[in-house]
Amino acid sequence: MRIGTGEHTYEWTEKWAEIPDTQSAREGWAHHGIVVSNTGNVISFHQAEPTVLIFDGDGSLVDSWEATVQNAHGMTLVEEGGEEFLWLADNLSAQVVKTTLDGQVVMSIERPDLEVYREGKYSPTDVAVYEERNGGNGDIIVTDGYGSSYIHHYDKDGNHLRSLNGTEGDGGHFATPHGVWINTRKPDAELYIADRSNGQIQVYGLDGKFSRAFGTGGGQDWLHSPSGFAAWSEYLIVAELRGSRVTLLDAEDNPVAYIGENTGAFKLNEGWPNVSHETLIAGKFSSPHGIASDSDGNIYVAEWLVGGRINKLTRSS
């Protein structure tokens, strides 16, 4: 099945990832991230068990390992000295860890000692790293998306540098800052924040200074609920949870395509996002959550729903 239009046309592969058919897999609540390794393997997480799953290019499960996190809500892959590592943000047990690709924990990030957490909740949802291979200094950014709606900035050794809550600029206080991405494609790197419940993306410098917000308000109403980011070529690929679509932005942050859009799914399906698989439609998303892309521009989307669904969108040449 082909979806999209023009140069943004994709072949939709329904339930591409071959997750083992067990009762826990069928009944578990999928709510996780997804990444692609340099070898082309796709790494994600089990719906019901604390298990990292590794798939080959055909969607076949080739490896798995038991994780120290309850949920890999946010997954980020980094490369250091020719070796790849995973950063996992666990919203359930409120921890952020760095592991090898076979599951050995090599680092963890502590919640900062801030006044907001005297009573406020901490529930991290994503991680970004200003990688040295991309001209960065190794700094680490953690989003407290399900807790007190803060962004925390650490140096590469895990020392807390600063925290942001959105009131620094014109974008307003973050409301569910769900995902984060560092744009290194311009001379000055920028921090993109998926400010989901505000329906916008906020952009900061790596020095913590506000730059701009876009997608909603001021005549801009083309973003609905940005949840996570992937990137390929000049395009930023945005998962929109309640928008039930994947949105492509050009290098100037302008929308160029909506992919797999299923307008109003969150209103029409009772219990959304944890809907029955009978309500799912091939070629249309229900609740895009985790998103990744490979070197060929193919897109992998993990949806938030009971039993999970990981689809592959193969970019047409």
C-alpha positions in Angstrom: 0.0 0.0 0.0 1.4 3.4 -1.0 0.7 6.5 1.0 1.8 10.1 0.8 2.2 12.2 -2.3 4.8 13.3 -4.8 8.4 13.0 -3.6 7.1 12.0 -0.1 5.5 8.7 -1.1 6.0 5.6 1.0 5.1 1.9 0.9 3.3 1.1 4.1 4.2 -2.2 5.7 1.5 -3.1 8.3 2.8 -4.5 11.6 6.3 -4.7 10.1 8.0 -5.8 13.3 7.4 -9.5 14.0 6.8 -9.4 17.8 6.5 -12.9 19.3 2.8 -13.8 19.6 2.3 -14.2 23.3 -0.5 -13.3 25.7 1.6 -10.5 27.2 2.4 -9.1 23.8 -1.3 -9.1 22.8 -2.5 -7.6 26.0 0.4 -5.3 27.0 0.3 -1.6 26.8 2.8 -0.4 24.2 4.2 3.0 25.0 7.8 3.0 23.9 10.5 4.5 21.7 12.4 3.1 18.6 15.8 3.7 17.0 17.9 2.4 14.1 21.5 1.3 14.6 24.3 1.8 12.1 23.9 -1.8 11.0 20.3 -1.2 10.0 18.9 -3.1 12.9 15.8 -1.5 14.5 15.7 -1.5 18.3 12.5 -1.1 20.3 10.8 -2.4 23.4 8.3 -5.0 24.4 4.7 -4.0 25.2 4.5 -5.8 28.5 7.9 -7.0 29.6 11.1 -5.1 30.4 12.8 -6.4 27.3 14.6 -4.6 24.5 13.8 -6.1 21.1 16.2 -6.0 18.1 14.8 -6.5 14.6 16.7 -7.0 11.3 15.8 -5.1 8.1 13.0 -7.5 7.3 11.3 -7.0 10.7 12.4 -10.4 12.1 13.4 -10.5 15.8 17.1 -11.3 15.9 18.0 -10.6 19.5 16.5 -9.4 22.8 17.7 -8.7 26.3 16.2 -7.9 29.7 16.4 -4.3 30.6 17.0 -2.5 33.9 14.1 -0.1 33.1 10.4 -0.8 33.3 9.7 1.1 30.1 12.0 2.5 27.4 9.6 5.3 26.8 12.4 7.4 25.1 15.2 5.7 23.2 18.2 7.5 21.7 21.1 6.0 20.0 24.6 7.6 20.1 28.0 6.8 18.8 31.2 7.3 20.8 34.6 6.2 19.6 33.1 4.0 17.0 30.8 2.2 19.5 27.1 2.6 19.7 25.1 3.1 22.9 21.5 3.4 23.9 20.0 6.1 26.2 16.7 4.9 27.8 14.3 7.3 29.5 11.9 5.4 31.8 8.8 7.3 32.7 7.6 4.5 35.1 10.6 4.1 37.4 11.8 7.7 36.8 15.3 6.8 35.6 17.5 7.6 32.7 20.3 5.2 31.8 22.9 4.6 29.1 23.6 1.1 28.0 25.6 -0.9 25.5 23.7 -2.5 22.7 23.7 -5.7 24.6 22.2 -4.2 27.8 25.1 -3.4 30.0 24.5 -0.1 32.0 27.4 2.3 31.7 25.9 5.5 33.1 22.8 7.0 34.7 21.5 10.5 35.1 20.0 11.7 38.4 17.0 13.9 38.8 18.3 17.4 39.6 17.7 18.8 43.1 15.2 21.5 42.3 12.5 23.2 44.4 9.9 22.0 41.9 10.6 18.4 43.0 10.0 18.9 46.7 6.4 18.0 45.9 6.3 17.7 42.1 6.6 14.5 40.1 9.6 13.5 38.0 8.8 11.3 35.0 11.4 11.5 32.2 10.3 10.8 28.6 13.2 11.4 26.3 16.9 12.1 26.0 19.1 13.9 23.4 22.9 14.1 23.3 25.0 16.8 21.7 27.4 14.2 20.2 31.0 15.0 19.8 31.0 13.3 16.3 28.5 16.0 15.3 30.7 18.8 16.6 29.2 18.8 20.1 30.6 18.5 23.6 28.7 15.4 24.8 26.1 17.4 26.8 22.9 15.5 27.7 19.3 16.8 27.6 16.5 15.1 29.5 12.8 15.9 29.2 10.6 15.5 32.2 7.6 15.2 30.0 5.2 13.4 32.2 6.2 15.0 35.5 6.7 18.7 36.1 7.3 19.7 32.4 10.9 20.7 32.7 14.0 20.2 30.4 17.2 19.4 32.2 20.7 20.0 30.7 23.7 18.1 31.9 27.3 17.9 30.8 28.7 14.7 29.4 29.6 13.4 32.9 26.1 13.9 34.1 26.6 17.1 36.1 23.5 19.3 36.1 24.0 22.6 34.3 20.6 24.2 34.0 16.9 23.5 33.8 14.2 25.1 31.5 10.5 25.3 31.9 9.4 27.4 28.8 9.0 30.7 30.6 12.4 31.9 29.4 10.9 33.1 26.1 7.7 33.7 24.2 6.7 30.0 23.9 5.2 29.8 27.3 5.5 27.2 30.0 6.1 23.7 28.6 3.1 21.4 28.7 4.2 17.8 28.3 7.6 18.4 26.7 7.5 14.9 25.4 10.5 14.6 22.9 13.7 16.4 22.3 16.2 16.6 19.3 19.4 18.5 18.7 19.6 20.0 15.2 23.2 20.1 14.1 22.5 20.7 10.4 23.0 24.5 10.8 26.1 26.4 11.8 24.7 26.9 15.4 23.2 23.8 16.9 19.6 24.1 18.3 17.5 22.2 20.7 14.0 21.3 19.4 11.4 20.5 22.1 8.2 18.7 21.3 5.9 20.8 23.5 3.0 18.3 22.9 0.1 19.6 25.0 0.7 23.1 23.7 0.7 21.8 20.1 4.0 23.4 19.2 7.7 23.0 18.9 9.9 25.3 21.0 13.5 25.9 19.9 16.4 26.9 22.2 20.1 27.4 21.8 22.4 24.9 23.5 23.2 27.8 25.9 19.6 27.7 27.2 18.4 30.8 25.4 15.0 30.8 23.8 15.0 31.2 20.0 11.4 30.6 18.7 8.2 28.6 18.9 6.2 27.5 15.9 3.4 25.3 14.7 0.5 26.8 16.7 -0.7 30.3 17.3 0.0 33.6 15.4 -1.8 32.2 12.4 0.2 29.0 12.5 -2.1 26.0 13.3 -0.5 23.2 11.3 0.9 21.3 14.2 -1.4 19.3 16.5 0.5 17.3 19.1 4.3 16.9 18.3 5.5 13.9 20.3 8.9 12.9 18.9 11.5 13.5 16.2 13.6 11.7 13.6 15.6 13.2 10.8 16.7 12.3 7.3 18.5 14.5 4.7 17.1 18.0 5.1 13.8 16.8 6.6 12.7 16.7 10.2 10.2 13.9 10.8 7.7 14.5 13.6 5.3 12.0 15.2 2.0 13.6 16.1 0.2 11.6 18.7 -3.3 13.1 18.7 -2.9 14.3 15.1 -2.6 10.6 14.2 0.0 11.3 11.5 3.6 11.9 10.7 4.5 15.4 9.7 7.6 16.3 7.5 9.3 19.7 7.9 11.9 21.2 5.6 15.1 22.8 6.8 13.3 26.1 7.5 10.7 24.4 9.8 8.0 24.6 7.2 5.5 21.7 6.8 5.9 19.8 3.5 3.8 16.7 4.0 1.4 14.9 6.3 1.8 11.1 6.1 -0.8 8.5 7.2 -3.1 11.1 8.6 -6.2 9.8 10.4 -8.0 13.0 11.5 -10.1 12.7 14.6 -9.1 9.2 15.6 -8.6 10.2 19.2 -12.2 11.5 19.3 -13.8 8.7 17.3 -12.4 5.7 19.0 -13.5 5.0 22.6 -10.6 4.4 25.0 -8.0 5.9 22.6 -5.1 5.5 22.4 -5.5 2.0 23.9 -8.0 0.9 21.2 -8.8 -2.6 19.8 -6.8 -3.7 16.8 -10.1 -4.1 15.0 -10.3 -0.3 14.8 -6.9 0.1 13.2 -6.7 1.0 9.5 -3.8 0.0 7.2 -2.2 3.1 5.8 -3.5 5.4 8.6 -2.0 5.9 12.0 -3.9 5.8 15.3 -1.4 7.1 17.8 2.2 7.6 16.6 4.6 7.6 19.6 8.1 6.5 18.9 9.7 7.4 15.6 13.0 6.7 13.8 14.5 6.8 10.3 17.3 4.9 8.6 19.9 6.1 6.1 17.6 5.5 3.1 14.9 7.8 4.5 12.6 4.9 5.6 10.5 5.7 8.6 9.6 3.4 11.5 6.7 4.2 13.8 5.8 2.6 17.1 2.3 3.4 18.2 0.9 3.8 21.7 -1.9 1.2 22.0 -2.7 -2.2 23.6 -0.7 -4.9 21.8 1.4 -2.4 20.0 2.0 -1.8 16.3 5.3 -1.0 14.6 4.9 0.0 10.9 7.6 0.6 8.3 7.2 3.3 5.7 9.6 2.6 2.9 10.5 5.7 1.0 9.9 5.6 -2.8 13.0 6.4 -4.8 
